Amino acid sequence: MDSHKPTPQYFWKGRNADSIEYWHQKVQCTESLLADKNSEKKIALLGYAVDEGVRRNQGRVGAQIGPDSIKSVMGSMAYHLPESLAILDYGNIWLEGLDLESIHALTQSTISELLRHRHFPVILGGGHDLAFPHGAAIIDHLAEKGETLGVLNLDAHFDLRQKVNGQGHSGSPFLQLHEYAKTKAVPLQYVCLGIQKAANPPSLFEKAKLTGTWWLESDSCNLSEWDKTQDVLNSLLDKVNKVYLSIDLDAFSSAFAPGVSAASPMGFDPNYALRVIEHLAKSKKLISMDVVELNPSFDQDLCTAKLAARCIEFTLRKIWE
């Protein structure tokens, strides 16, 4: 069964303009997962329309339609990136069934190709199990260069759980990444901002300590205590060559992000997240990003989809400033 669905060009729409003023005028849809081999730096949009990892983790399913929901609001965004920069929509990797492991293999190989051909990958989820194949592709890429990786996860959860019956899920990707990095001899530093104690039992805090994870709890993730976050970010940037940014939308308060798999009234606000993103982007060490766990079935007025889109647009704009 085909596991790739191209995005039709007509999906990208917005206001008409004589010059390039909106995203829908810049995005080019491609029917193939084979990466554009042009040597110029470019942006790749790739959907991860997969719910199986969430189901295995006993979450509420619906994130499979997250990628298209994000794309549906991106087209009308004003365009402030260089006109010469190519933005390619590679469609969605999707799963209809239970074979998550095969989809992980396809996702990993696809992102590896994107990195090899000078794309900045932006992966739209989908469940957070995406972080394993996404991070593994980056580890493969850096292993060839002898570089180190930092993973910055904006999330209410550590996602350091063990596999269940030998199977990964949306709660296990960063433990899987630790294990994978060891097999490739790539030093990895995992950092999680937004941890909520009510969402993580003591065993996961112990697992975080055992894996050398750095974290800040949600009540410290605010602009009035920015110095705490800045110290963590600077320590990460001093330690690693490249950073992979993962944004789990459940890290935001449900006042801003109701449409997620695990909503919470606690969590940080968008201004804090944008400050984190700006700090990372200015370092020029960001190599890839994803935004995950959008569940459109529970969204309100597309506000969570728009939050995801704005985080992506802001990140890319700050990288290319």
C-alpha angles and dihedrals in degrees: 000000000000112000098189128076118188118220112242112234091236089065088076108073142147142125119343117244135171092227131036104285105135137048095243088064092057106039115096118198119218126197095210133071088213105112120245103257096206108132094228121103112258144164123253122202112198126172122218101202096182131130103168094094090054091048091051089052091052093248127142109271126228103097090108089084092046098097094056091045090056093046091049091065098036097071094069094050116114112254117235102158124102112290090226092059115103119222113195126191108208094186125234134315103215140181127211103181138017106293097111093155093063090049090050090053091050092047093049094049092046094051090045088057092048092052092045090056097049101262124147099223119220108186119195119207158255117154123353091246080088087081091074099059091034094052092041090057090053091048090052090050094049094043088066089054099040091239133144128238134220119195116203113192121187099202146130088224134056092221089208096128123137121256116265115234088345093305128120122227141173091286097053110050100106094048087050089050092053090054093045093049090056092055089053095042091235113145108232130192115193120201126182124192121191102034113172116205093211089059098047123057121218091262090065092051087053090049089051090054092047092052094047092245119169118212147166122211118237096252089063093048101094138102095251088064095036093135090072092055093042091054091052093047094048091049090052094047091048091053104046141049098217137019129212112203119209119184116195105192091215088074087076121078112263086243085076101023114032093150101077137109093248109026121191133182087221123070137090131295129249095256091063092049092049091052090053091048093049091051091052095044093053090056090065088220099109110116102171144349144199136193114207149178098041106157107189092190088074099035122116120219088338089285094140092047089049091049089054091048092049092050089053095046092047093049094051094044092052092047092054098040 
